[in-house]
Amino acid sequence: MSLMFYSSLFLVKTLNYYSKRGLKTRLPLIAELDKIRNIGIIAHIDSGKTTLTEQLLYQTGSTQSVGLVDEGSTITDFMEIERERGITIQSASISSLWKNHRINLIDTPGHVDFTVEVERSLRVLDGVVTVLDASAGVQAQTLTVWRQANKFSLPSIFFVNKMDKPCVDLIIPIVLPFFNKDGHLEGFIDVLNNLFLKFTRENRLQNNSSEWIQIEKNSQIEHISFSGFEDICLNLADIDSEFEKEIIKYPNLRNIPKEMVIKALRRNLISRKLSPLACGSALHCSLSVLPVLDMIVDFLPNPTENDYKNNKIDDEIIESCGIVFKVSHDTKEGQLNYVRLFKGDIELPSVSKYTLINANTDERQNNYKIFTPFSDYLQPIDKVKNGNIAVFTGLNNTKTGDTLIICDSSCKNKSFARFALEGINSPSPVFSCTIESPTLASEQKFLKALSELLVEDPSLRIREDSNTGQKILEGMGELQIEVLRERLLREYKLDVFIGPIRIGYRESPTKPVEHTEIIEDSLSQKLHRSWISLKFYIEPITKYDNIISVENGFGVFTGIELSLESENTEEIESANEVLSKRPELLKAVNDGCSVALFNGPKMGFAVTNVKVFLKSFTFSGRIQPTLLSACASRCLSGALRKSAINILEPLMQIEVTIVAGISGFPDVDNILHELSKRRARVISVDSQSKTSIITASIPLSETIGLSKILRTISSGLASFNLEQKGYQSVDVENVHINI
């Protein structure tokens, strides 16, 4: 009875919440691909991404009021912990309509601990809106997400937010700010449409009286508007010879048709030669975000214009194709698989004449539902059309990065691995801690909850210490691990024990070695002894002198490579035959290797940067997978003991930002001295009029307590951001395990 009561109460609260916000969840199907925009909002933390998203939803009519981060009333920050902390932790997808275009929008986190959320969202988008804080400029995480967007060749438009804050420097944008003689913000000038919006802080209320109006002729504002329009035309002519030829016929640049300029801006943005920029104040001036919507529709590419090569499947037998870019869980629907379609449509299994297949696992999916996501609200649909984003439930053995396909009847009983799209990479974790179930009775519930949360966040990993039997949780940062603990408590009612946070050191072999291991089955009969013999050859993936970059394939063990050698050809043929007929044996070998790699031979850290080759596999009697797994584990452990092992420490790129105070800059030399004491290598020092930025590489262990010291020696004028750079060798005396 109580369960029904609380379930009903939760349902009523949810309905009241969405009713209060007036969330519009029924959108018409748009068949034309050129009318679809898949875009993301990316930025440094606290730049105003979620506030901008709220305003965009309100201006498109998707909501009837604007949610506020401080009040915990935003649509896309739907988790309790997000609303309490005022930060975005999980990416959220939501769709809206603007000028007969469907905009599928993803709001992403800004905190460095949740970089993987940004990465997997960008993997399926066609363009981005990069938000900048006007008073802070380009910050460390801004550069990180910008590099991630460049990785997938995504064009970007910019929105300079918080224009009402002081200390604003600005480049020439599509929308210009207008300041009075005292330097106070008066409003915004849309130079493409020659419109002006008067700024007052009350404009964020939906019943405000201000609106975009035509600019008065011969006014100061018109002069600024025309000057900005001419700058856009001249900048375009510098990079676009076609546009340059077209505008020669216009002696007065002000007479160039707006449509011609928009067409040229779109063409050059898609080829990533430029990035249009607008400015405004998403929190205090609701209508200042309207140009962003127009820029999304007018400038950003549609699904057919995304030139990222790894999204293309040209094979004619593939009718439909999409990639799972995110996984979450719902108490009612189970696992939620967020899918972006790159080819064809997908219908419900009850009406589709073809079968949906997971190309990575070759598994048919026969019992799934389809939804359009509106943040955490799911609207059931019968079909998802090409180019759109949808949520699939009921999929078996599906994870982030898997490819879903539908093929014609000619591809029955075939392997589909060759059709799998490029997956989504997760960074190597740099922090670890022990994690334990609160009671023995809750152990199974604890393991199930952990498995679900690890499927949701691929940058989290779990392993078991072979000496103590404790479970070791690995992640990207303290906040990420703290959020995991909070979610286990709130969503699963598990008050788990989390041990001290530790630095995620690694062990790595430095030279190639071979090792042979033989193991017997002690339970087999004396006359028919069962035994297994394995020979491994190992070598480091990256032969390093200084730094191993995280982009060099450094990280998770993906499996052994077969390289069988023997003077006896019958042995090789026998091994190949049994491994091909019994795939579970190869899995047993890989499982055994994974166990051996959990704990290195030198200091017990996880082993990485290693490639394992199977050189010999001989046996007698019946082959037990458990025995084979144990043999593989012993063989790899023996090989690692023979190899000279190096300890690797996580290396970060640090950007220290120092702002000028009333009395000028703090002494930058003191900050450089502090960094050098912590084994940092300075890459550059960029000094400007109001800020100075120090870029350096620094071991993660040396950043502990750095924030407090930098604030002290800079009188609170210095802050820093970290990004994972790679790993480097470290002497044992410099290993500091606990934070």
GUSELUM-437008 format. One record per residue (C-alpha): residue number from 1; chain; x, y, z. Coordinates in steps of 0.001 Angstrom, whole numbers. Layout:
<rs>
NUM, A, X, Y, Z
...
</rs>
This chain:
<rs>
1, A, 0, 0, 0
2, A, 2787, 2409, 968
3, A, 4682, 1575, -2240
4, A, 1617, 2408, -4345
5, A, 1128, 5623, -2397
6, A, 4711, 6825, -2927
7, A, 4664, 5788, -6581
8, A, 1453, 7772, -7087
9, A, 2909, 10726, -5196
10, A, 6015, 10678, -7400
11, A, 3843, 10535, -10536
12, A, 1718, 13461, -9358
13, A, 4814, 15524, -8555
14, A, 6298, 14767, -11972
15, A, 3080, 15648, -13788
16, A, 2698, 18831, -11749
17, A, 6281, 19830, -12518
18, A, 5942, 19425, -16271
19, A, 2434, 20890, -16226
20, A, 3715, 23910, -14344
21, A, 6512, 24442, -16844
22, A, 4147, 23684, -19738
23, A, 6670, 21421, -21502
24, A, 5635, 20847, -25111
25, A, 6335, 17176, -25866
26, A, 4422, 16516, -29080
27, A, 6313, 17682, -32140
28, A, 5327, 17054, -35763
29, A, 7488, 14654, -37770
30, A, 9788, 16541, -40130
31, A, 10839, 14379, -43065
32, A, 13157, 16878, -44780
33, A, 16717, 16393, -43541
34, A, 17583, 20006, -44379
35, A, 15053, 21087, -41725
36, A, 16819, 19198, -38891
37, A, 19595, 20552, -36650
38, A, 21424, 18344, -34140
39, A, 23355, 20761, -31952
40, A, 25036, 20820, -28543
41, A, 25718, 23552, -25999
42, A, 29351, 23421, -24800
43, A, 31357, 25687, -22492
44, A, 33505, 26097, -19422
45, A, 31664, 25493, -16132
46, A, 29432, 28396, -14990
47, A, 29390, 30103, -18392
48, A, 25595, 29867, -18545
49, A, 24970, 26830, -20797
50, A, 21897, 25607, -18931
51, A, 20451, 29119, -18579
52, A, 20893, 29625, -22329
53, A, 19174, 26269, -22957
54, A, 16232, 27333, -20768
55, A, 15850, 30578, -22702
56, A, 16036, 28788, -26063
57, A, 13284, 26385, -24944
58, A, 11151, 29287, -23756
59, A, 11627, 31341, -26938
60, A, 10715, 28352, -29151
61, A, 7526, 27824, -27132
62, A, 8667, 24466, -25743
63, A, 8135, 25789, -22196
64, A, 5823, 28450, -20807
65, A, 8301, 29787, -18257
66, A, 12062, 30071, -17791
67, A, 13669, 27738, -15245
68, A, 16477, 29084, -13056
69, A, 19608, 27162, -12025
70, A, 19664, 28834, -8585
71, A, 16092, 27714, -7907
72, A, 16656, 24162, -9209
73, A, 13799, 24543, -11702
74, A, 15558, 23905, -15012
75, A, 14359, 21252, -17462
76, A, 17697, 19750, -18481
77, A, 19237, 19580, -14984
78, A, 16661, 17029, -13855
79, A, 18696, 15004, -11319
80, A, 18199, 15969, -7681
81, A, 21940, 16265, -7155
82, A, 22259, 18577, -10193
83, A, 19590, 20933, -8864
84, A, 21124, 21008, -5389
85, A, 24664, 21702, -6611
86, A, 23664, 23982, -9494
87, A, 25861, 22122, -11992
88, A, 25220, 19862, -14969
89, A, 26401, 16283, -14370
90, A, 24707, 14351, -17177
91, A, 24060, 15514, -20727
92, A, 20360, 15975, -21492
93, A, 18612, 15818, -24860
94, A, 15517, 17824, -25769
95, A, 13813, 18812, -29035
96, A, 11996, 21976, -30123
97, A, 10748, 23760, -33247
98, A, 11915, 27103, -34645
99, A, 10829, 28526, -38008
100, A, 9699, 25102, -39258
101, A, 13039, 23525, -38289
102, A, 13415, 20751, -35705
103, A, 16254, 21484, -33280
104, A, 17535, 18441, -31358
105, A, 19578, 20042, -28580
106, A, 21961, 18459, -26067
107, A, 23010, 20416, -22970
108, A, 26424, 19126, -21804
109, A, 28376, 19391, -18509
110, A, 31170, 21930, -18111
111, A, 33147, 20293, -15285
112, A, 36337, 18479, -16291
113, A, 35345, 15360, -14292
114, A, 32488, 14737, -16751
115, A, 34469, 15181, -19972
116, A, 33249, 11810, -21271
117, A, 29659, 13158, -21263
118, A, 30751, 15929, -23625
119, A, 32797, 13556, -25806
120, A, 30005, 11078, -26456
121, A, 27484, 13846, -27128
122, A, 29744, 15569, -29662
123, A, 30217, 12220, -31423
124, A, 26610, 12343, -32722
125, A, 26093, 16081, -33299
126, A, 26340, 18140, -36492
127, A, 27279, 21483, -34901
128, A, 27713, 23257, -31559
129, A, 26968, 26514, -29773
130, A, 30026, 27492, -27720
131, A, 29132, 29715, -24761
132, A, 31692, 32191, -23413
133, A, 31515, 34173, -20183
134, A, 32029, 37792, -21316
135, A, 33884, 38749, -18143
136, A, 36175, 35694, -18149
137, A, 36808, 35154, -21863
138, A, 38157, 31865, -23172
139, A, 38812, 29597, -20183
140, A, 40633, 26282, -19795
141, A, 37632, 23982, -20180
142, A, 36443, 26111, -23121
143, A, 39615, 25085, -24944
144, A, 39099, 21448, -23915
145, A, 35566, 21214, -25316
146, A, 36656, 23188, -28388
147, A, 39362, 20587, -29070
148, A, 36762, 17840, -28607
149, A, 34471, 19533, -31145
150, A, 37377, 19845, -33596
151, A, 38064, 16119, -33203
152, A, 34669, 15449, -34818
153, A, 34993, 18331, -37341
154, A, 32023, 20200, -35867
155, A, 31382, 23813, -36930
156, A, 30524, 26202, -34106
157, A, 28688, 29434, -33530
158, A, 29535, 31458, -30412
159, A, 27349, 33109, -27811
160, A, 29115, 35575, -25514
161, A, 26997, 35419, -22372
162, A, 26790, 37645, -19268
163, A, 27340, 40845, -21236
164, A, 25906, 42796, -18285
165, A, 28969, 41917, -16167
166, A, 31894, 44367, -16030
167, A, 35391, 43885, -17546
168, A, 34133, 42805, -20967
169, A, 36427, 42678, -24033
170, A, 34806, 41630, -27338
171, A, 35720, 40753, -30892
172, A, 33491, 41765, -33839
173, A, 30330, 39578, -33722
174, A, 27026, 39166, -35588
175, A, 25279, 40751, -32592
176, A, 27057, 43742, -31024
177, A, 26676, 45184, -27532
178, A, 25869, 48895, -27224
179, A, 27312, 50788, -24243
180, A, 26485, 54341, -23086
181, A, 29049, 56996, -22258
182, A, 29418, 55658, -18721
183, A, 30270, 52186, -20015
184, A, 26958, 50640, -18960
185, A, 25244, 48180, -21259
186, A, 22326, 49827, -23091
187, A, 21309, 47021, -25414
188, A, 22185, 44730, -28320
189, A, 22498, 45405, -32066
190, A, 21647, 42681, -34595
191, A, 23800, 43865, -37505
192, A, 22401, 41356, -40022
193, A, 18800, 42465, -39523
194, A, 19531, 46056, -38402
195, A, 17557, 45560, -35159
196, A, 18056, 46826, -31603
197, A, 17047, 45331, -28238
198, A, 17057, 47634, -25218
199, A, 18592, 45969, -22147
200, A, 16974, 46098, -18730
201, A, 17426, 43465, -16034
202, A, 13671, 42903, -15896
203, A, 13741, 41500, -19458
204, A, 14041, 37933, -18206
205, A, 10383, 38083, -17112
206, A, 8078, 36738, -19785
207, A, 5794, 39766, -19619
208, A, 8526, 42309, -20417
209, A, 7752, 45175, -22771
210, A, 11091, 45321, -24613
211, A, 11438, 43733, -28035
212, A, 13753, 43791, -31048
213, A, 12916, 46965, -32995
214, A, 14066, 48506, -36269
215, A, 16982, 50904, -35713
216, A, 16333, 54626, -36153
217, A, 17865, 56124, -39278
218, A, 20926, 58382, -38964
219, A, 21357, 57422, -35298
220, A, 24563, 56422, -33525
221, A, 23234, 52884, -33238
222, A, 22612, 52716, -37019
223, A, 26210, 53825, -37623
224, A, 27501, 51005, -35383
225, A, 25147, 48512, -37061
226, A, 26240, 49433, -40612
227, A, 29889, 49416, -39577
228, A, 29469, 45920, -38130
229, A, 27702, 44744, -41310
230, A, 30541, 46085, -43465
231, A, 33121, 44322, -41250
232, A, 31289, 41019, -41727
233, A, 31252, 41491, -45516
234, A, 34937, 42411, -45698
235, A, 35961, 39487, -43481
236, A, 33930, 37139, -45677
237, A, 35523, 38532, -48835
238, A, 38989, 37827, -47402
239, A, 38284, 34081, -47147
240, A, 35621, 33492, -49817
241, A, 36538, 34371, -53425
242, A, 32997, 33539, -54599
243, A, 31511, 36076, -52180
244, A, 34207, 38610, -53124
245, A, 33172, 38387, -56788
246, A, 29478, 38767, -55906
247, A, 29896, 41942, -53849
248, A, 31978, 43824, -56446
249, A, 28723, 44944, -58079
250, A, 27757, 46768, -54829
251, A, 29836, 49994, -54430
252, A, 28036, 50595, -51141
253, A, 28470, 47507, -48944
254, A, 25331, 48408, -47021
255, A, 23253, 47484, -50082
256, A, 24468, 43864, -50168
257, A, 21415, 41603, -49712
258, A, 21218, 40011, -46277
259, A, 20402, 36614, -47858
260, A, 23700, 36690, -49785
261, A, 25627, 37313, -46554
262, A, 23764, 34555, -44682
263, A, 24469, 32098, -47517
264, A, 28191, 32960, -47449
265, A, 28360, 32745, -43639
266, A, 26704, 29313, -43726
267, A, 29016, 28046, -46493
268, A, 32166, 29144, -44670
269, A, 30996, 27992, -41245
270, A, 30285, 24474, -42534
271, A, 33773, 24388, -44085
272, A, 35023, 25638, -40674
273, A, 36732, 28762, -42014
274, A, 34905, 31039, -39554
275, A, 32606, 31016, -36538
276, A, 29790, 33590, -36226
277, A, 29344, 35122, -32793
278, A, 26404, 36668, -30939
279, A, 26272, 38191, -27481
280, A, 23640, 38662, -24806
281, A, 22636, 37924, -21237
282, A, 20696, 34652, -21018
283, A, 19776, 35201, -17365
284, A, 18737, 38863, -17450
285, A, 17627, 39430, -21035
286, A, 15503, 36638, -22426
287, A, 15088, 38063, -25941
288, A, 18864, 38437, -26389
289, A, 19033, 34692, -27167
290, A, 16725, 34936, -30223
291, A, 19651, 35549, -32637
292, A, 21179, 32280, -31400
293, A, 18102, 30385, -32615
294, A, 18314, 32133, -35986
295, A, 22035, 31330, -36225
296, A, 21352, 27655, -35454
297, A, 18805, 27470, -38275
298, A, 20604, 29751, -40758
299, A, 24251, 28740, -40262
300, A, 24733, 25301, -38654
301, A, 24722, 22194, -40888
302, A, 21882, 19741, -41322
303, A, 22548, 15960, -41020
304, A, 23467, 15595, -44708
305, A, 26177, 18256, -44370
306, A, 28054, 16541, -41530
307, A, 31330, 15498, -43174
308, A, 32693, 13397, -40300
309, A, 33946, 10387, -42271
310, A, 33181, 7737, -39662
311, A, 29424, 8396, -39755
312, A, 29077, 7098, -43306
313, A, 27806, 3641, -44254
314, A, 27571, 3367, -48014
315, A, 26769, -332, -48179
316, A, 23486, -752, -50014
317, A, 22287, -3665, -47865
318, A, 22166, -1396, -44782
319, A, 18718, 192, -44674
320, A, 19173, 2075, -41374
321, A, 22048, 2828, -39065
322, A, 22585, 4657, -35764
323, A, 24966, 4772, -32822
324, A, 24241, 4488, -29088
325, A, 25960, 7541, -27617
326, A, 24595, 7431, -24077
327, A, 23075, 4937, -21641
328, A, 21054, 5654, -18502
329, A, 18510, 3785, -16394
330, A, 14875, 4361, -15545
331, A, 12901, 2601, -12796
332, A, 10003, 1934, -15165
333, A, 11584, 1410, -18586
334, A, 14919, -103, -17515
335, A, 18008, 738, -19567
336, A, 17612, 3831, -21764
337, A, 19763, 3814, -24899
338, A, 20154, 7237, -26563
339, A, 20591, 6742, -30309
340, A, 21456, 9124, -33151
341, A, 20367, 7917, -36598
342, A, 22779, 8457, -39496
343, A, 20871, 6541, -42172
344, A, 17258, 5487, -42741
345, A, 14317, 5272, -40312
346, A, 13645, 2752, -37530
347, A, 10120, 1604, -36663
348, A, 8720, -418, -33775
349, A, 9269, -4194, -34195
350, A, 5495, -4734, -34479
351, A, 5357, -2786, -37764
352, A, 8892, -3132, -39151
353, A, 9490, -5833, -41757
354, A, 13205, -5966, -40896
355, A, 15069, -6841, -37699
356, A, 17122, -4376, -35656
357, A, 20656, -5707, -35063
358, A, 23485, -4669, -32755
359, A, 26417, -4770, -35191
360, A, 28982, -4974, -32359
361, A, 27467, -8112, -30817
362, A, 25583, -9603, -33830
363, A, 22532, -9759, -31574
364, A, 18988, -9336, -32939
365, A, 16736, -6931, -31042
366, A, 13091, -7984, -31193
367, A, 11378, -6310, -28249
368, A, 12139, -2617, -28063
369, A, 10259, 647, -27656
370, A, 11123, 4075, -29099
371, A, 10788, 7460, -27385
372, A, 11589, 11093, -28113
373, A, 13535, 12469, -25118
374, A, 12540, 15763, -23505
375, A, 15198, 15790, -20805
376, A, 14001, 13061, -18373
377, A, 10492, 12900, -19888
378, A, 10061, 10289, -22652
379, A, 7372, 10646, -25321
380, A, 6490, 7267, -26970
381, A, 6696, 7252, -30780
382, A, 6169, 4625, -33500
383, A, 9105, 5642, -35663
384, A, 12308, 7657, -35462
385, A, 13300, 9296, -38727
386, A, 16746, 9669, -40248
387, A, 18933, 12381, -38703
388, A, 17095, 12474, -35362
389, A, 17854, 11454, -31783
390, A, 15684, 8939, -29924
391, A, 15689, 6708, -26858
392, A, 15402, 2934, -27277
393, A, 14431, 620, -24423
394, A, 14413, -3179, -24333
395, A, 17763, -3603, -26140
396, A, 19854, -6572, -24986
397, A, 23595, -6364, -24200
398, A, 23921, -2835, -25534
399, A, 26428, -252, -24361
400, A, 27745, 3194, -25254
401, A, 29387, 3199, -28685
402, A, 27437, 254, -30139
403, A, 26066, 505, -33675
404, A, 22440, -407, -34435
405, A, 21577, -1394, -37994
406, A, 18696, -2653, -40101
407, A, 19659, -4527, -43262
408, A, 17719, -6108, -46082
409, A, 16866, -9803, -46352
410, A, 20096, -10650, -48180
411, A, 22214, -10368, -45012
412, A, 20729, -13209, -42964
413, A, 23170, -15330, -40913
414, A, 26086, -12963, -41546
415, A, 28473, -11207, -39179
416, A, 27822, -7468, -38943
417, A, 31005, -6322, -37161
418, A, 32286, -4728, -40380
419, A, 29331, -2318, -40310
420, A, 30070, -1023, -36804
421, A, 30762, 2711, -36746
422, A, 33698, 4218, -34892
423, A, 32930, 3889, -31176
424, A, 33291, 6394, -28352
425, A, 36586, 6460, -26451
426, A, 36753, 6961, -22693
427, A, 39725, 8582, -20960
428, A, 41949, 6546, -18654
429, A, 40946, 7121, -14969
430, A, 43446, 8981, -12787
431, A, 41913, 8546, -9307
432, A, 40944, 5427, -7386
433, A, 39445, 4401, -4052
434, A, 38073, 1329, -2357
435, A, 34290, 893, -2366
436, A, 32336, -1526, -201
437, A, 28725, -2570, 229
438, A, 27152, -1324, 3493
439, A, 26166, -4888, 4546
440, A, 26653, -8459, 3348
441, A, 22888, -8705, 2836
442, A, 22959, -5838, 325
443, A, 25945, -7187, -1640
444, A, 23920, -8353, -4658
445, A, 21945, -5097, -4789
446, A, 25245, -3210, -4509
447, A, 26821, -5135, -7403
448, A, 23754, -4610, -9607
449, A, 23699, -870, -8864
450, A, 27418, -570, -9609
451, A, 27075, -2422, -12908
452, A, 24263, -69, -14004
453, A, 26176, 3097, -13088
454, A, 29352, 1852, -14777
455, A, 27378, 1165, -17971
456, A, 26090, 4754, -17792
457, A, 29559, 6261, -17316
458, A, 32300, 4429, -19278
459, A, 35022, 6550, -17643
460, A, 34319, 4783, -14321
461, A, 35885, 1355, -13837
462, A, 35858, -1298, -11139
463, A, 38472, -3930, -10347
464, A, 39278, -6259, -7472
465, A, 42496, -6189, -5457
466, A, 43911, -9715, -5670
467, A, 45566, -9405, -2246
468, A, 42714, -7961, -167
469, A, 39672, -8874, -2267
470, A, 38486, -5259, -2020
471, A, 36757, -3587, -4937
472, A, 38684, -642, -6363
473, A, 36697, 2125, -8051
474, A, 38580, 4219, -10634
475, A, 37434, 7548, -12034
476, A, 38370, 10948, -13433
477, A, 38104, 13061, -10289
478, A, 36894, 13545, -6731
479, A, 33621, 15173, -7811
480, A, 32773, 12269, -10125
481, A, 33357, 9715, -7339
482, A, 31419, 11871, -4878
483, A, 28475, 12054, -7306
484, A, 28555, 8257, -7717
485, A, 28334, 7818, -3939
486, A, 25429, 10286, -3766
487, A, 23575, 8459, -6545
488, A, 24035, 5087, -4848
489, A, 22504, 6591, -1705
490, A, 19633, 8504, -3354
491, A, 18657, 6179, -6192
492, A, 19528, 2770, -4756
493, A, 19338, 3488, -986
494, A, 22886, 2157, -518
495, A, 25084, 4034, 1962
496, A, 28348, 2587, 635
497, A, 31770, 2976, 2211
498, A, 34250, 4930, 102
499, A, 37926, 4716, 1068
500, A, 40494, 7515, 723
501, A, 40916, 8922, -2788
502, A, 44204, 7801, -4327
503, A, 46248, 8778, -7353
504, A, 45789, 6308, -10223
505, A, 49380, 5258, -10860
506, A, 50056, 2570, -13460
507, A, 52734, -35, -14107
508, A, 54122, -670, -17567
509, A, 56636, -3128, -19051
510, A, 59619, -1492, -20738
511, A, 61022, -4381, -22768
512, A, 59638, -7378, -24673
513, A, 59806, -10791, -22988
514, A, 58464, -14332, -23427
515, A, 57160, -16635, -20740
516, A, 55700, -20156, -20730
517, A, 53344, -21531, -18101
518, A, 51995, -25066, -17634
519, A, 49106, -25886, -15350
520, A, 47600, -29289, -14558
521, A, 44075, -30237, -13544
522, A, 44578, -31784, -10111
523, A, 41141, -33408, -10274
524, A, 41786, -35312, -13514
525, A, 42508, -39035, -13446
526, A, 46129, -40177, -13149
527, A, 46016, -42190, -16372
528, A, 44540, -39261, -18364
529, A, 46172, -36182, -16931
530, A, 44672, -32906, -18242
531, A, 47119, -30045, -18677
532, A, 47399, -26750, -20532
533, A, 50538, -24943, -21680
534, A, 50591, -21304, -22843
535, A, 53440, -19139, -24097
536, A, 52993, -15365, -24139
537, A, 55125, -12687, -25750
538, A, 54566, -9190, -24325
539, A, 55815, -5765, -25344
540, A, 54944, -2155, -24486
541, A, 52425, -548, -26862
542, A, 54239, 2790, -26727
543, A, 58014, 2877, -26410
544, A, 58409, 6069, -24444
545, A, 61170, 8402, -23370
546, A, 59230, 11251, -21799
547, A, 55424, 11391, -22013
548, A, 52845, 8887, -23192
549, A, 49882, 10777, -24628
550, A, 46391, 9522, -23790
551, A, 45650, 9573, -27539
552, A, 48271, 6912, -28324
553, A, 46066, 3914, -27591
554, A, 47218, 3966, -24002
555, A, 44734, 2396, -21629
556, A, 42433, -574, -21382
557, A, 43528, -4097, -22369
558, A, 41350, -5135, -25316
559, A, 42484, -8735, -25766
560, A, 45378, -10934, -26848
561, A, 46631, -11193, -30406
562, A, 47075, -14644, -31966
563, A, 50612, -15194, -33258
564, A, 51066, -18958, -32951
565, A, 54541, -20305, -33696
566, A, 55838, -23862, -33597
567, A, 58057, -26237, -35548
568, A, 55191, -28691, -35271
569, A, 52528, -27470, -37729
570, A, 50015, -29932, -36249
571, A, 50174, -28066, -32927
572, A, 49322, -24778, -34640
573, A, 46480, -26344, -36634
574, A, 45089, -28028, -33492
575, A, 45213, -24773, -31501
576, A, 43582, -22764, -34294
577, A, 40865, -25361, -34723
578, A, 39923, -25567, -31057
579, A, 39960, -21762, -30602
580, A, 37748, -21232, -33653
581, A, 35264, -23926, -32620
582, A, 35151, -22862, -28966
583, A, 35172, -19029, -28745
584, A, 34642, -19275, -24983
585, A, 38266, -20465, -24686
586, A, 39651, -17245, -26163
587, A, 37385, -15333, -23781
588, A, 38820, -17378, -20886
589, A, 42369, -16439, -21930
590, A, 41437, -12750, -22106
591, A, 39661, -12916, -18734
592, A, 42772, -14472, -17176
593, A, 44961, -11754, -18674
594, A, 42639, -9050, -17334
595, A, 42966, -10512, -13821
596, A, 46774, -10470, -14083
597, A, 46727, -6846, -15243
598, A, 44697, -5672, -12245
599, A, 47717, -5829, -9954
600, A, 51232, -5183, -11242
601, A, 54317, -7003, -9930
602, A, 56194, -3932, -8683
603, A, 53819, -1924, -6467
604, A, 50417, -3509, -7097
605, A, 49107, -821, -9482
606, A, 47085, -1766, -12553
607, A, 49246, -2647, -15564
608, A, 48728, -791, -18813
609, A, 50526, 31, -22084
610, A, 51044, -3667, -22808
611, A, 50379, -5812, -25879
612, A, 50050, -9582, -25371
613, A, 50675, -12166, -28101
614, A, 49729, -15850, -27806
615, A, 52724, -17729, -29237
616, A, 51889, -21277, -28201
617, A, 48824, -23171, -26987
618, A, 49145, -26885, -26318
619, A, 46994, -29147, -24170
620, A, 46134, -32694, -23228
621, A, 42750, -34037, -22226
622, A, 39654, -31955, -21689
623, A, 40088, -28153, -21747
624, A, 38315, -26431, -18872
625, A, 37797, -22646, -19419
626, A, 38474, -21989, -15724
627, A, 41776, -23872, -15915
628, A, 42727, -22035, -19120
629, A, 41916, -18695, -17507
630, A, 44092, -19507, -14493
631, A, 46949, -20558, -16772
632, A, 46688, -17308, -18757
633, A, 46737, -15254, -15565
634, A, 49854, -17018, -14263
635, A, 51590, -16826, -17621
636, A, 51064, -13085, -18012
637, A, 52048, -12434, -14378
638, A, 55263, -14389, -14966
639, A, 56018, -12422, -18126
640, A, 55471, -9113, -16329
641, A, 57847, -10149, -13531
642, A, 60541, -10773, -16137
643, A, 60072, -7395, -17804
644, A, 61600, -4275, -16302
645, A, 58551, -2505, -14877
646, A, 58231, 1279, -14807
647, A, 55835, 3182, -12556
648, A, 53778, 5734, -14518
649, A, 52066, 8747, -12976
650, A, 49132, 10724, -14428
651, A, 50336, 13916, -16072
652, A, 48001, 16897, -16377
653, A, 48043, 20069, -18408
654, A, 47439, 22996, -16085
655, A, 46351, 26482, -17097
656, A, 46739, 29076, -14368
657, A, 44704, 32244, -15015
658, A, 45796, 35390, -13168
659, A, 43565, 38461, -13357
660, A, 44674, 42004, -12635
661, A, 43493, 43487, -9340
662, A, 43138, 47119, -8270
663, A, 46904, 47381, -7747
664, A, 47767, 45460, -10917
665, A, 49042, 41906, -11410
666, A, 50335, 39726, -8572
667, A, 53956, 38596, -8959
668, A, 53828, 35940, -11702
669, A, 57367, 34801, -10794
670, A, 56099, 33572, -7406
671, A, 53527, 31409, -9141
672, A, 56111, 30067, -11596
673, A, 58417, 29258, -8671
674, A, 55624, 27343, -6903
675, A, 54906, 25342, -10071
676, A, 58578, 24465, -10580
677, A, 58776, 23201, -6977
678, A, 55988, 20780, -7916
679, A, 57868, 19296, -10900
680, A, 55868, 21320, -13437
681, A, 57258, 22076, -16891
682, A, 56169, 25507, -18102
683, A, 55010, 25511, -21733
684, A, 54055, 29168, -22161
685, A, 53246, 32411, -20338
686, A, 50721, 34599, -22182
687, A, 50383, 38074, -20664
688, A, 47607, 40404, -21826
689, A, 46185, 43684, -20554
690, A, 43884, 42220, -17915
691, A, 44881, 38565, -17640
692, A, 47964, 36388, -17685
693, A, 47803, 32667, -18482
694, A, 50495, 30150, -17541
695, A, 50321, 26819, -19376
696, A, 52358, 23919, -17997
697, A, 52418, 20149, -17565
698, A, 52358, 18909, -13970
699, A, 52035, 15506, -12247
700, A, 48551, 15004, -10806
701, A, 50009, 14163, -7383
702, A, 51642, 17602, -7244
703, A, 48318, 19440, -7665
704, A, 47085, 18429, -4204
705, A, 46733, 21595, -2124
706, A, 47840, 23774, -5042
707, A, 44577, 25731, -5216
708, A, 44929, 27057, -1648
709, A, 48592, 28036, -2118
710, A, 47941, 29836, -5420
711, A, 45105, 31824, -3859
712, A, 47403, 32817, -1010
713, A, 50397, 33969, -3069
714, A, 48172, 35762, -5614
715, A, 45809, 37373, -3069
716, A, 42934, 35407, -4553
717, A, 43572, 36549, -8139
718, A, 44781, 33188, -9547
719, A, 42778, 30083, -10428
720, A, 43562, 27001, -12481
721, A, 42037, 24208, -14530
722, A, 43387, 20744, -15283
723, A, 43110, 18494, -18322
724, A, 44547, 14993, -18637
725, A, 47650, 15041, -20828
726, A, 49049, 11530, -20468
727, A, 51461, 9578, -18284
728, A, 55143, 9822, -17508
729, A, 57691, 7651, -15691
730, A, 58205, 8465, -12037
731, A, 60759, 7397, -9459
732, A, 59416, 5336, -6579
733, A, 60354, 8050, -4045
734, A, 58001, 10475, -5815
735, A, 55004, 8143, -5627
736, A, 52388, 9636, -3279
737, A, 49461, 7229, -3221
738, A, 46973, 8978, -926
739, A, 45610, 12467, -1493
</rs>
